[in-house]
Amino acid sequence: MPDPAVDPVLARRAAIARLVAAGQRVGYALFGLAMVLFFVGLVTGYTQLLTNAIVGCLLAGSLILAPSIVFGYAVKAAEREEQGLGSGH
């Protein structure tokens, strides 16, 4: 496999893979925070601020996580295609 520093396509794919990994970490962390806040509200009672924080975490997590998952599958498919494994069809 060629060196990613030499091949611009591999370098770009590696950069996208790093962004995907970061996006997935942030997205799942926001979902986790929303769950923690939900249970805090369940125990202590929900305030408008807490409810807004939960909804905000879910919205931001979704906006970040959805494209990260899609691009993650794209990077993996490109790597499989490059290795000659194809899609199996």
PyMOL Python script that loads the backbone (N, CA, C, O; Angstrom):
from pymol import cmd

cmd.read_pdbstr("""\
ATOM      1  N   MET A   1       0.851  -1.174   0.000  1.00  0.00           N
ATOM      2  CA  MET A   1       0.000   0.000   0.000  1.00  0.00           C
ATOM      3  C   MET A   1       0.891   1.230   0.000  1.00  0.00           C
ATOM      4  O   MET A   1       1.835   1.297   0.788  1.00  0.00           O
ATOM      5  N   PRO A   2       0.619   2.212  -0.866  1.00  0.00           N
ATOM      6  CA  PRO A   2       1.454   3.410  -0.936  1.00  0.00           C
ATOM      7  C   PRO A   2       1.405   4.223   0.357  1.00  0.00           C
ATOM      8  O   PRO A   2       0.451   4.143   1.131  1.00  0.00           O
ATOM      9  N   ASP A   3       2.443   4.991   0.561  1.00  0.00           N
ATOM     10  CA  ASP A   3       2.551   5.851   1.737  1.00  0.00           C
ATOM     11  C   ASP A   3       1.506   6.963   1.652  1.00  0.00           C
ATOM     12  O   ASP A   3       1.430   7.648   0.632  1.00  0.00           O
ATOM     13  N   PRO A   4       0.682   7.164   2.720  1.00  0.00           N
ATOM     14  CA  PRO A   4      -0.344   8.220   2.672  1.00  0.00           C
ATOM     15  C   PRO A   4       0.241   9.615   2.489  1.00  0.00           C
ATOM     16  O   PRO A   4      -0.436  10.506   1.976  1.00  0.00           O
ATOM     17  N   ALA A   5       1.502   9.817   2.904  1.00  0.00           N
ATOM     18  CA  ALA A   5       2.106  11.130   2.747  1.00  0.00           C
ATOM     19  C   ALA A   5       2.385  11.430   1.276  1.00  0.00           C
ATOM     20  O   ALA A   5       2.461  12.595   0.885  1.00  0.00           O
ATOM     21  N   VAL A   6       2.537  10.389   0.458  1.00  0.00           N
ATOM     22  CA  VAL A   6       2.836  10.563  -0.955  1.00  0.00           C
ATOM     23  C   VAL A   6       1.557  10.596  -1.789  1.00  0.00           C
ATOM     24  O   VAL A   6       1.445  11.409  -2.707  1.00  0.00           O
ATOM     25  N   ASP A   7       0.610   9.743  -1.492  1.00  0.00           N
ATOM     26  CA  ASP A   7      -0.628   9.648  -2.256  1.00  0.00           C
ATOM     27  C   ASP A   7      -1.660  10.625  -1.683  1.00  0.00           C
ATOM     28  O   ASP A   7      -2.089  10.463  -0.541  1.00  0.00           O
ATOM     29  N   PRO A   8      -2.062  11.634  -2.461  1.00  0.00           N
ATOM     30  CA  PRO A   8      -3.012  12.617  -1.925  1.00  0.00           C
ATOM     31  C   PRO A   8      -4.380  12.015  -1.609  1.00  0.00           C
ATOM     32  O   PRO A   8      -5.059  12.503  -0.706  1.00  0.00           O
ATOM     33  N   VAL A   9      -4.801  10.979  -2.318  1.00  0.00           N
ATOM     34  CA  VAL A   9      -6.092  10.355  -2.044  1.00  0.00           C
ATOM     35  C   VAL A   9      -6.057   9.661  -0.686  1.00  0.00           C
ATOM     36  O   VAL A   9      -6.994   9.774   0.105  1.00  0.00           O
ATOM     37  N   LEU A  10      -4.965   8.941  -0.424  1.00  0.00           N
ATOM     38  CA  LEU A  10      -4.842   8.267   0.870  1.00  0.00           C
ATOM     39  C   LEU A  10      -4.698   9.269   2.006  1.00  0.00           C
ATOM     40  O   LEU A  10      -5.216   9.052   3.101  1.00  0.00           O
ATOM     41  N   ALA A  11      -3.996  10.362   1.747  1.00  0.00           N
ATOM     42  CA  ALA A  11      -3.849  11.395   2.773  1.00  0.00           C
ATOM     43  C   ALA A  11      -5.201  12.023   3.092  1.00  0.00           C
ATOM     44  O   ALA A  11      -5.523  12.258   4.257  1.00  0.00           O
ATOM     45  N   ARG A  12      -5.984  12.291   2.064  1.00  0.00           N
ATOM     46  CA  ARG A  12      -7.317  12.888   2.273  1.00  0.00           C
ATOM     47  C   ARG A  12      -8.229  11.908   3.012  1.00  0.00           C
ATOM     48  O   ARG A  12      -8.976  12.309   3.905  1.00  0.00           O
ATOM     49  N   ARG A  13      -8.170  10.625   2.643  1.00  0.00           N
ATOM     50  CA  ARG A  13      -8.979   9.608   3.306  1.00  0.00           C
ATOM     51  C   ARG A  13      -8.584   9.485   4.776  1.00  0.00           C
ATOM     52  O   ARG A  13      -9.450   9.326   5.637  1.00  0.00           O
ATOM     53  N   ALA A  14      -7.293   9.559   5.070  1.00  0.00           N
ATOM     54  CA  ALA A  14      -6.832   9.489   6.457  1.00  0.00           C
ATOM     55  C   ALA A  14      -7.325  10.692   7.253  1.00  0.00           C
ATOM     56  O   ALA A  14      -7.705  10.558   8.416  1.00  0.00           O
ATOM     57  N   ALA A  15      -7.320  11.862   6.628  1.00  0.00           N
ATOM     58  CA  ALA A  15      -7.814  13.066   7.307  1.00  0.00           C
ATOM     59  C   ALA A  15      -9.311  12.940   7.592  1.00  0.00           C
ATOM     60  O   ALA A  15      -9.777  13.301   8.673  1.00  0.00           O
ATOM     61  N   ILE A  16     -10.052  12.429   6.623  1.00  0.00           N
ATOM     62  CA  ILE A  16     -11.495  12.237   6.827  1.00  0.00           C
ATOM     63  C   ILE A  16     -11.737  11.208   7.924  1.00  0.00           C
ATOM     64  O   ILE A  16     -12.644  11.372   8.740  1.00  0.00           O
ATOM     65  N   ALA A  17     -10.928  10.143   7.947  1.00  0.00           N
ATOM     66  CA  ALA A  17     -11.079   9.113   8.983  1.00  0.00           C
ATOM     67  C   ALA A  17     -10.831   9.698  10.372  1.00  0.00           C
ATOM     68  O   ALA A  17     -11.514   9.332  11.328  1.00  0.00           O
ATOM     69  N   ARG A  18      -9.868  10.596  10.489  1.00  0.00           N
ATOM     70  CA  ARG A  18      -9.620  11.251  11.789  1.00  0.00           C
ATOM     71  C   ARG A  18     -10.798  12.121  12.201  1.00  0.00           C
ATOM     72  O   ARG A  18     -11.197  12.120  13.366  1.00  0.00           O
ATOM     73  N   LEU A  19     -11.360  12.868  11.246  1.00  0.00           N
ATOM     74  CA  LEU A  19     -12.532  13.695  11.548  1.00  0.00           C
ATOM     75  C   LEU A  19     -13.733  12.839  11.924  1.00  0.00           C
ATOM     76  O   LEU A  19     -14.496  13.188  12.825  1.00  0.00           O
ATOM     77  N   VAL A  20     -13.896  11.720  11.232  1.00  0.00           N
ATOM     78  CA  VAL A  20     -14.992  10.794  11.533  1.00  0.00           C
ATOM     79  C   VAL A  20     -14.859  10.268  12.958  1.00  0.00           C
ATOM     80  O   VAL A  20     -15.834  10.240  13.709  1.00  0.00           O
ATOM     81  N   ALA A  21     -13.659   9.855  13.324  1.00  0.00           N
ATOM     82  CA  ALA A  21     -13.444   9.322  14.677  1.00  0.00           C
ATOM     83  C   ALA A  21     -13.741  10.387  15.733  1.00  0.00           C
ATOM     84  O   ALA A  21     -14.374  10.103  16.749  1.00  0.00           O
ATOM     85  N   ALA A  22     -13.282  11.604  15.485  1.00  0.00           N
ATOM     86  CA  ALA A  22     -13.553  12.686  16.435  1.00  0.00           C
ATOM     87  C   ALA A  22     -15.048  12.989  16.496  1.00  0.00           C
ATOM     88  O   ALA A  22     -15.594  13.193  17.580  1.00  0.00           O
ATOM     89  N   GLY A  23     -15.710  13.020  15.346  1.00  0.00           N
ATOM     90  CA  GLY A  23     -17.147  13.281  15.319  1.00  0.00           C
ATOM     91  C   GLY A  23     -17.939  12.214  16.045  1.00  0.00           C
ATOM     92  O   GLY A  23     -18.910  12.519  16.738  1.00  0.00           O
ATOM     93  N   GLN A  24     -17.531  10.966  15.890  1.00  0.00           N
ATOM     94  CA  GLN A  24     -18.229   9.889  16.584  1.00  0.00           C
ATOM     95  C   GLN A  24     -18.016   9.984  18.091  1.00  0.00           C
ATOM     96  O   GLN A  24     -18.948   9.764  18.864  1.00  0.00           O
ATOM     97  N   ARG A  25     -16.799  10.309  18.511  1.00  0.00           N
ATOM     98  CA  ARG A  25     -16.557  10.463  19.958  1.00  0.00           C
ATOM     99  C   ARG A  25     -17.410  11.586  20.533  1.00  0.00           C
ATOM    100  O   ARG A  25     -18.031  11.421  21.583  1.00  0.00           O
ATOM    101  N   VAL A  26     -17.443  12.727  19.849  1.00  0.00           N
ATOM    102  CA  VAL A  26     -18.212  13.872  20.341  1.00  0.00           C
ATOM    103  C   VAL A  26     -19.712  13.559  20.318  1.00  0.00           C
ATOM    104  O   VAL A  26     -20.424  13.852  21.279  1.00  0.00           O
ATOM    105  N   GLY A  27     -20.185  12.968  19.227  1.00  0.00           N
ATOM    106  CA  GLY A  27     -21.611  12.649  19.113  1.00  0.00           C
ATOM    107  C   GLY A  27     -22.081  11.688  20.188  1.00  0.00           C
ATOM    108  O   GLY A  27     -23.102  11.918  20.836  1.00  0.00           O
ATOM    109  N   TYR A  28     -21.327  10.602  20.377  1.00  0.00           N
ATOM    110  CA  TYR A  28     -21.712   9.643  21.415  1.00  0.00           C
ATOM    111  C   TYR A  28     -21.564  10.239  22.812  1.00  0.00           C
ATOM    112  O   TYR A  28     -22.342   9.911  23.707  1.00  0.00           O
ATOM    113  N   ALA A  29     -20.581  11.105  23.007  1.00  0.00           N
ATOM    114  CA  ALA A  29     -20.419  11.760  24.309  1.00  0.00           C
ATOM    115  C   ALA A  29     -21.622  12.661  24.603  1.00  0.00           C
ATOM    116  O   ALA A  29     -22.092  12.722  25.740  1.00  0.00           O
ATOM    117  N   LEU A  30     -22.114  13.356  23.583  1.00  0.00           N
ATOM    118  CA  LEU A  30     -23.294  14.205  23.782  1.00  0.00           C
ATOM    119  C   LEU A  30     -24.526  13.366  24.099  1.00  0.00           C
ATOM    120  O   LEU A  30     -25.341  13.758  24.934  1.00  0.00           O
ATOM    121  N   PHE A  31     -24.674  12.207  23.439  1.00  0.00           N
ATOM    122  CA  PHE A  31     -25.787  11.312  23.774  1.00  0.00           C
ATOM    123  C   PHE A  31     -25.651  10.808  25.207  1.00  0.00           C
ATOM    124  O   PHE A  31     -26.637  10.731  25.939  1.00  0.00           O
ATOM    125  N   GLY A  32     -24.436  10.465  25.602  1.00  0.00           N
ATOM    126  CA  GLY A  32     -24.201  10.012  26.973  1.00  0.00           C
ATOM    127  C   GLY A  32     -24.532  11.101  27.982  1.00  0.00           C
ATOM    128  O   GLY A  32     -25.148  10.834  29.014  1.00  0.00           O
ATOM    129  N   LEU A  33     -24.120  12.330  27.681  1.00  0.00           N
ATOM    130  CA  LEU A  33     -24.428  13.453  28.567  1.00  0.00           C
ATOM    131  C   LEU A  33     -25.931  13.676  28.655  1.00  0.00           C
ATOM    132  O   LEU A  33     -26.455  13.972  29.730  1.00  0.00           O
ATOM    133  N   ALA A  34     -26.627  13.536  27.531  1.00  0.00           N
ATOM    134  CA  ALA A  34     -28.091  13.682  27.546  1.00  0.00           C
ATOM    135  C   ALA A  34     -28.724  12.621  28.442  1.00  0.00           C
ATOM    136  O   ALA A  34     -29.679  12.911  29.162  1.00  0.00           O
ATOM    137  N   MET A  35     -28.202  11.401  28.405  1.00  0.00           N
ATOM    138  CA  MET A  35     -28.746  10.347  29.262  1.00  0.00           C
ATOM    139  C   MET A  35     -28.491  10.649  30.732  1.00  0.00           C
ATOM    140  O   MET A  35     -29.375  10.464  31.569  1.00  0.00           O
ATOM    141  N   VAL A  36     -27.286  11.115  31.047  1.00  0.00           N
ATOM    142  CA  VAL A  36     -26.975  11.465  32.439  1.00  0.00           C
ATOM    143  C   VAL A  36     -27.892  12.588  32.902  1.00  0.00           C
ATOM    144  O   VAL A  36     -28.453  12.520  33.996  1.00  0.00           O
ATOM    145  N   LEU A  37     -28.047  13.612  32.084  1.00  0.00           N
ATOM    146  CA  LEU A  37     -28.928  14.727  32.450  1.00  0.00           C
ATOM    147  C   LEU A  37     -30.375  14.273  32.605  1.00  0.00           C
ATOM    148  O   LEU A  37     -31.093  14.764  33.476  1.00  0.00           O
ATOM    149  N   PHE A  38     -30.801  13.341  31.766  1.00  0.00           N
ATOM    150  CA  PHE A  38     -32.152  12.816  31.872  1.00  0.00           C
ATOM    151  C   PHE A  38     -32.362  12.156  33.238  1.00  0.00           C
ATOM    152  O   PHE A  38     -33.373  12.396  33.898  1.00  0.00           O
ATOM    153  N   PHE A  39     -31.411  11.330  33.654  1.00  0.00           N
ATOM    154  CA  PHE A  39     -31.570  10.649  34.935  1.00  0.00           C
ATOM    155  C   PHE A  39     -31.409  11.607  36.110  1.00  0.00           C
ATOM    156  O   PHE A  39     -32.028  11.411  37.156  1.00  0.00           O
ATOM    157  N   VAL A  40     -30.587  12.633  35.949  1.00  0.00           N
ATOM    158  CA  VAL A  40     -30.502  13.671  36.983  1.00  0.00           C
ATOM    159  C   VAL A  40     -31.861  14.344  37.120  1.00  0.00           C
ATOM    160  O   VAL A  40     -32.340  14.561  38.233  1.00  0.00           O
ATOM    161  N   GLY A  41     -32.478  14.673  35.998  1.00  0.00           N
ATOM    162  CA  GLY A  41     -33.807  15.288  36.035  1.00  0.00           C
ATOM    163  C   GLY A  41     -34.859  14.356  36.596  1.00  0.00           C
ATOM    164  O   GLY A  41     -35.789  14.798  37.272  1.00  0.00           O
ATOM    165  N   LEU A  42     -34.721  13.077  36.323  1.00  0.00           N
ATOM    166  CA  LEU A  42     -35.673  12.099  36.842  1.00  0.00           C
ATOM    167  C   LEU A  42     -35.621  12.058  38.365  1.00  0.00           C
ATOM    168  O   LEU A  42     -36.648  11.915  39.028  1.00  0.00           O
ATOM    169  N   VAL A  43     -34.421  12.185  38.907  1.00  0.00           N
ATOM    170  CA  VAL A  43     -34.250  12.121  40.361  1.00  0.00           C
ATOM    171  C   VAL A  43     -34.571  13.458  41.027  1.00  0.00           C
ATOM    172  O   VAL A  43     -35.232  13.498  42.065  1.00  0.00           O
ATOM    173  N   THR A  44     -34.103  14.543  40.429  1.00  0.00           N
ATOM    174  CA  THR A  44     -34.219  15.848  41.097  1.00  0.00           C
ATOM    175  C   THR A  44     -35.390  16.682  40.612  1.00  0.00           C
ATOM    176  O   THR A  44     -35.768  17.654  41.266  1.00  0.00           O
ATOM    177  N   GLY A  45     -35.966  16.321  39.488  1.00  0.00           N
ATOM    178  CA  GLY A  45     -37.032  17.126  38.901  1.00  0.00           C
ATOM    179  C   GLY A  45     -36.490  17.929  37.725  1.00  0.00           C
ATOM    180  O   GLY A  45     -35.363  18.423  37.752  1.00  0.00           O
ATOM    181  N   TYR A  46     -37.309  18.043  36.710  1.00  0.00           N
ATOM    182  CA  TYR A  46     -36.886  18.725  35.492  1.00  0.00           C
ATOM    183  C   TYR A  46     -37.157  20.217  35.580  1.00  0.00           C
ATOM    184  O   TYR A  46     -38.249  20.650  35.947  1.00  0.00           O
ATOM    185  N   THR A  47     -36.146  20.983  35.238  1.00  0.00           N
ATOM    186  CA  THR A  47     -36.303  22.431  35.100  1.00  0.00           C
ATOM    187  C   THR A  47     -36.242  22.755  33.608  1.00  0.00           C
ATOM    188  O   THR A  47     -35.870  21.910  32.793  1.00  0.00           O
ATOM    189  N   GLN A  48     -36.603  23.961  33.271  1.00  0.00           N
ATOM    190  CA  GLN A  48     -36.534  24.373  31.861  1.00  0.00           C
ATOM    191  C   GLN A  48     -35.090  24.307  31.359  1.00  0.00           C
ATOM    192  O   GLN A  48     -34.845  23.881  30.230  1.00  0.00           O
ATOM    193  N   LEU A  49     -34.146  24.723  32.184  1.00  0.00           N
ATOM    194  CA  LEU A  49     -32.732  24.702  31.791  1.00  0.00           C
ATOM    195  C   LEU A  49     -32.254  23.268  31.552  1.00  0.00           C
ATOM    196  O   LEU A  49     -31.560  22.998  30.572  1.00  0.00           O
ATOM    197  N   LEU A  50     -32.621  22.368  32.434  1.00  0.00           N
ATOM    198  CA  LEU A  50     -32.220  20.969  32.293  1.00  0.00           C
ATOM    199  C   LEU A  50     -32.842  20.349  31.044  1.00  0.00           C
ATOM    200  O   LEU A  50     -32.170  19.634  30.301  1.00  0.00           O
ATOM    201  N   THR A  51     -34.103  20.622  30.821  1.00  0.00           N
ATOM    202  CA  THR A  51     -34.784  20.101  29.634  1.00  0.00           C
ATOM    203  C   THR A  51     -34.142  20.644  28.363  1.00  0.00           C
ATOM    204  O   THR A  51     -33.933  19.900  27.404  1.00  0.00           O
ATOM    205  N   ASN A  52     -33.831  21.933  28.353  1.00  0.00           N
ATOM    206  CA  ASN A  52     -33.166  22.522  27.190  1.00  0.00           C
ATOM    207  C   ASN A  52     -31.789  21.907  26.973  1.00  0.00           C
ATOM    208  O   ASN A  52     -31.382  21.695  25.831  1.00  0.00           O
ATOM    209  N   ALA A  53     -31.073  21.619  28.045  1.00  0.00           N
ATOM    210  CA  ALA A  53     -29.755  21.004  27.927  1.00  0.00           C
ATOM    211  C   ALA A  53     -29.861  19.591  27.346  1.00  0.00           C
ATOM    212  O   ALA A  53     -29.050  19.201  26.506  1.00  0.00           O
ATOM    213  N   ILE A  54     -30.853  18.831  27.791  1.00  0.00           N
ATOM    214  CA  ILE A  54     -31.049  17.472  27.266  1.00  0.00           C
ATOM    215  C   ILE A  54     -31.378  17.522  25.772  1.00  0.00           C
ATOM    216  O   ILE A  54     -30.771  16.808  24.974  1.00  0.00           O
ATOM    217  N   VAL A  55     -32.325  18.357  25.407  1.00  0.00           N
ATOM    218  CA  VAL A  55     -32.709  18.469  23.997  1.00  0.00           C
ATOM    219  C   VAL A  55     -31.540  18.986  23.163  1.00  0.00           C
ATOM    220  O   VAL A  55     -31.311  18.507  22.053  1.00  0.00           O
ATOM    221  N   GLY A  56     -30.814  19.944  23.681  1.00  0.00           N
ATOM    222  CA  GLY A  56     -29.649  20.479  22.965  1.00  0.00           C
ATOM    223  C   GLY A  56     -28.580  19.424  22.739  1.00  0.00           C
ATOM    224  O   GLY A  56     -28.003  19.343  21.655  1.00  0.00           O
ATOM    225  N   CYS A  57     -28.312  18.613  23.760  1.00  0.00           N
ATOM    226  CA  CYS A  57     -27.337  17.524  23.613  1.00  0.00           C
ATOM    227  C   CYS A  57     -27.793  16.518  22.566  1.00  0.00           C
ATOM    228  O   CYS A  57     -26.989  16.054  21.758  1.00  0.00           O
ATOM    229  N   LEU A  58     -29.071  16.180  22.575  1.00  0.00           N
ATOM    230  CA  LEU A  58     -29.585  15.222  21.596  1.00  0.00           C
ATOM    231  C   LEU A  58     -29.519  15.782  20.174  1.00  0.00           C
ATOM    232  O   LEU A  58     -29.139  15.077  19.240  1.00  0.00           O
ATOM    233  N   LEU A  59     -29.888  17.045  20.019  1.00  0.00           N
ATOM    234  CA  LEU A  59     -29.844  17.655  18.686  1.00  0.00           C
ATOM    235  C   LEU A  59     -28.408  17.777  18.183  1.00  0.00           C
ATOM    236  O   LEU A  59     -28.106  17.395  17.053  1.00  0.00           O
ATOM    237  N   ALA A  60     -27.535  18.305  19.017  1.00  0.00           N
ATOM    238  CA  ALA A  60     -26.137  18.464  18.602  1.00  0.00           C
ATOM    239  C   ALA A  60     -25.491  17.108  18.347  1.00  0.00           C
ATOM    240  O   ALA A  60     -24.745  16.944  17.381  1.00  0.00           O
ATOM    241  N   GLY A  61     -25.776  16.141  19.206  1.00  0.00           N
ATOM    242  CA  GLY A  61     -25.224  14.801  19.013  1.00  0.00           C
ATOM    243  C   GLY A  61     -25.690  14.192  17.704  1.00  0.00           C
ATOM    244  O   GLY A  61     -24.904  13.552  17.006  1.00  0.00           O
ATOM    245  N   SER A  62     -26.950  14.381  17.361  1.00  0.00           N
ATOM    246  CA  SER A  62     -27.487  13.847  16.113  1.00  0.00           C
ATOM    247  C   SER A  62     -26.861  14.529  14.901  1.00  0.00           C
ATOM    248  O   SER A  62     -26.495  13.873  13.926  1.00  0.00           O
ATOM    249  N   LEU A  63     -26.745  15.850  14.975  1.00  0.00           N
ATOM    250  CA  LEU A  63     -26.170  16.596  13.858  1.00  0.00           C
ATOM    251  C   LEU A  63     -24.707  16.246  13.625  1.00  0.00           C
ATOM    252  O   LEU A  63     -24.230  16.294  12.491  1.00  0.00           O
ATOM    253  N   ILE A  64     -24.002  15.897  14.678  1.00  0.00           N
ATOM    254  CA  ILE A  64     -22.595  15.535  14.549  1.00  0.00           C
ATOM    255  C   ILE A  64     -22.438  14.061  14.207  1.00  0.00           C
ATOM    256  O   ILE A  64     -21.619  13.702  13.361  1.00  0.00           O
ATOM    257  N   LEU A  65     -23.210  13.217  14.853  1.00  0.00           N
ATOM    258  CA  LEU A  65     -23.023  11.776  14.724  1.00  0.00           C
ATOM    259  C   LEU A  65     -23.502  11.222  13.386  1.00  0.00           C
ATOM    260  O   LEU A  65     -22.843  10.351  12.819  1.00  0.00           O
ATOM    261  N   ALA A  66     -24.616  11.697  12.872  1.00  0.00           N
ATOM    262  CA  ALA A  66     -25.163  11.138  11.628  1.00  0.00           C
ATOM    263  C   ALA A  66     -24.177  11.220  10.463  1.00  0.00           C
ATOM    264  O   ALA A  66     -23.910  10.198   9.831  1.00  0.00           O
ATOM    265  N   PRO A  67     -23.624  12.397  10.154  1.00  0.00           N
ATOM    266  CA  PRO A  67     -22.661  12.429   9.046  1.00  0.00           C
ATOM    267  C   PRO A  67     -21.373  11.661   9.367  1.00  0.00           C
ATOM    268  O   PRO A  67     -20.735  11.112   8.469  1.00  0.00           O
ATOM    269  N   SER A  68     -21.001  11.626  10.632  1.00  0.00           N
ATOM    270  CA  SER A  68     -19.798  10.882  10.999  1.00  0.00           C
ATOM    271  C   SER A  68     -19.962   9.396  10.720  1.00  0.00           C
ATOM    272  O   SER A  68     -19.029   8.744  10.253  1.00  0.00           O
ATOM    273  N   ILE A  69     -21.127   8.868  11.001  1.00  0.00           N
ATOM    274  CA  ILE A  69     -21.380   7.455  10.739  1.00  0.00           C
ATOM    275  C   ILE A  69     -21.366   7.193   9.232  1.00  0.00           C
ATOM    276  O   ILE A  69     -20.762   6.222   8.777  1.00  0.00           O
ATOM    277  N   VAL A  70     -22.025   8.050   8.463  1.00  0.00           N
ATOM    278  CA  VAL A  70     -22.089   7.870   7.012  1.00  0.00           C
ATOM    279  C   VAL A  70     -20.693   7.946   6.402  1.00  0.00           C
ATOM    280  O   VAL A  70     -20.316   7.087   5.604  1.00  0.00           O
ATOM    281  N   PHE A  71     -19.930   8.962   6.770  1.00  0.00           N
ATOM    282  CA  PHE A  71     -18.579   9.092   6.234  1.00  0.00           C
ATOM    283  C   PHE A  71     -17.674   7.963   6.717  1.00  0.00           C
ATOM    284  O   PHE A  71     -16.757   7.557   6.004  1.00  0.00           O
ATOM    285  N   GLY A  72     -17.923   7.458   7.915  1.00  0.00           N
ATOM    286  CA  GLY A  72     -17.152   6.319   8.409  1.00  0.00           C
ATOM    287  C   GLY A  72     -17.362   5.094   7.539  1.00  0.00           C
ATOM    288  O   GLY A  72     -16.406   4.394   7.205  1.00  0.00           O
ATOM    289  N   TYR A  73     -18.611   4.831   7.170  1.00  0.00           N
ATOM    290  CA  TYR A  73     -18.887   3.714   6.263  1.00  0.00           C
ATOM    291  C   TYR A  73     -18.244   3.952   4.895  1.00  0.00           C
ATOM    292  O   TYR A  73     -17.748   3.014   4.271  1.00  0.00           O
ATOM    293  N   ALA A  74     -18.250   5.188   4.434  1.00  0.00           N
ATOM    294  CA  ALA A  74     -17.647   5.502   3.136  1.00  0.00           C
ATOM    295  C   ALA A  74     -16.142   5.252   3.148  1.00  0.00           C
ATOM    296  O   ALA A  74     -15.594   4.700   2.194  1.00  0.00           O
ATOM    297  N   VAL A  75     -15.478   5.653   4.221  1.00  0.00           N
ATOM    298  CA  VAL A  75     -14.033   5.429   4.326  1.00  0.00           C
ATOM    299  C   VAL A  75     -13.739   3.938   4.353  1.00  0.00           C
ATOM    300  O   VAL A  75     -12.821   3.473   3.678  1.00  0.00           O
ATOM    301  N   LYS A  76     -14.511   3.186   5.128  1.00  0.00           N
ATOM    302  CA  LYS A  76     -14.289   1.735   5.201  1.00  0.00           C
ATOM    303  C   LYS A  76     -14.545   1.071   3.857  1.00  0.00           C
ATOM    304  O   LYS A  76     -13.814   0.158   3.472  1.00  0.00           O
ATOM    305  N   ALA A  77     -15.565   1.513   3.140  1.00  0.00           N
ATOM    306  CA  ALA A  77     -15.857   0.949   1.819  1.00  0.00           C
ATOM    307  C   ALA A  77     -14.732   1.266   0.834  1.00  0.00           C
ATOM    308  O   ALA A  77     -14.350   0.417   0.028  1.00  0.00           O
ATOM    309  N   ALA A  78     -14.210   2.473   0.900  1.00  0.00           N
ATOM    310  CA  ALA A  78     -13.108   2.846   0.012  1.00  0.00           C
ATOM    311  C   ALA A  78     -11.866   2.012   0.315  1.00  0.00           C
ATOM    312  O   ALA A  78     -11.149   1.605  -0.599  1.00  0.00           O
ATOM    313  N   GLU A  79     -11.615   1.761   1.593  1.00  0.00           N
ATOM    314  CA  GLU A  79     -10.464   0.934   1.955  1.00  0.00           C
ATOM    315  C   GLU A  79     -10.650  -0.501   1.471  1.00  0.00           C
ATOM    316  O   GLU A  79      -9.704  -1.112   0.972  1.00  0.00           O
ATOM    317  N   ARG A  80     -11.865  -1.048   1.613  1.00  0.00           N
ATOM    318  CA  ARG A  80     -12.136  -2.404   1.124  1.00  0.00           C
ATOM    319  C   ARG A  80     -11.977  -2.467  -0.395  1.00  0.00           C
ATOM    320  O   ARG A  80     -11.398  -3.415  -0.926  1.00  0.00           O
ATOM    321  N   GLU A  81     -12.490  -1.458  -1.082  1.00  0.00           N
ATOM    322  CA  GLU A  81     -12.396  -1.428  -2.537  1.00  0.00           C
ATOM    323  C   GLU A  81     -10.940  -1.369  -2.983  1.00  0.00           C
ATOM    324  O   GLU A  81     -10.546  -2.033  -3.942  1.00  0.00           O
ATOM    325  N   GLU A  82     -10.159  -0.582  -2.289  1.00  0.00           N
ATOM    326  CA  GLU A  82      -8.738  -0.461  -2.627  1.00  0.00           C
ATOM    327  C   GLU A  82      -7.983  -1.780  -2.411  1.00  0.00           C
ATOM    328  O   GLU A  82      -7.050  -2.099  -3.149  1.00  0.00           O
ATOM    329  N   GLN A  83      -8.390  -2.521  -1.414  1.00  0.00           N
ATOM    330  CA  GLN A  83      -7.750  -3.795  -1.132  1.00  0.00           C
ATOM    331  C   GLN A  83      -8.235  -4.894  -2.071  1.00  0.00           C
ATOM    332  O   GLN A  83      -7.744  -6.022  -2.018  1.00  0.00           O
ATOM    333  N   GLY A  84      -9.187  -4.570  -2.921  1.00  0.00           N
ATOM    334  CA  GLY A  84      -9.688  -5.522  -3.890  1.00  0.00           C
ATOM    335  C   GLY A  84     -10.787  -6.417  -3.369  1.00  0.00           C
ATOM    336  O   GLY A  84     -11.173  -7.380  -4.032  1.00  0.00           O
ATOM    337  N   LEU A  85     -11.295  -6.113  -2.193  1.00  0.00           N
ATOM    338  CA  LEU A  85     -12.351  -6.953  -1.627  1.00  0.00           C
ATOM    339  C   LEU A  85     -13.720  -6.588  -2.171  1.00  0.00           C
ATOM    340  O   LEU A  85     -14.633  -7.414  -2.168  1.00  0.00           O
ATOM    341  N   GLY A  86     -13.869  -5.356  -2.636  1.00  0.00           N
ATOM    342  CA  GLY A  86     -15.141  -4.921  -3.219  1.00  0.00           C
ATOM    343  C   GLY A  86     -16.277  -4.977  -2.232  1.00  0.00           C
ATOM    344  O   GLY A  86     -16.070  -5.087  -1.023  1.00  0.00           O
ATOM    345  N   SER A  87     -17.480  -4.899  -2.762  1.00  0.00           N
ATOM    346  CA  SER A  87     -18.665  -4.895  -1.912  1.00  0.00           C
ATOM    347  C   SER A  87     -19.275  -6.280  -1.781  1.00  0.00           C
ATOM    348  O   SER A  87     -20.230  -6.466  -1.028  1.00  0.00           O
ATOM    349  N   GLY A  88     -18.744  -7.241  -2.494  1.00  0.00           N
ATOM    350  CA  GLY A  88     -19.284  -8.582  -2.407  1.00  0.00           C
ATOM    351  C   GLY A  88     -20.422  -8.856  -3.363  1.00  0.00           C
ATOM    352  O   GLY A  88     -21.017  -9.932  -3.315  1.00  0.00           O
ATOM    353  N   HIS A  89     -20.747  -7.897  -4.245  1.00  0.00           N
ATOM    354  CA  HIS A  89     -21.839  -8.094  -5.218  1.00  0.00           C
ATOM    355  C   HIS A  89     -21.302  -8.606  -6.513  1.00  0.00           C
ATOM    356  O   HIS A  89     -22.066  -8.833  -7.452  1.00  0.00           O
TER     357      HIS A  89
END
""", "prot")
cmd.dss("prot")
cmd.show_as("cartoon", "prot")
cmd.util.cbc("prot")
cmd.orient("prot")
